[in-house]
């Protein structure tokens, strides 16, 4: 089923992989027509590598 138009398709295109903290994650699919219009979310592992950009300067965790 397409995540954008909610139609069923025989040729789904993988547009995202959702990671889960507890248990398995899941894949998100779109139809071939909608797939080019889906903006790919950043990968969770890439976000971990860059740190927390929303934390204000000086608000670092105590070690």
Secondary structure by P-SEA (a helix, b strand, c coil): ccccccccccbbbbcbbbbbcccbbbbbbbcccccccccccccaaaaaaaccccccccccccc
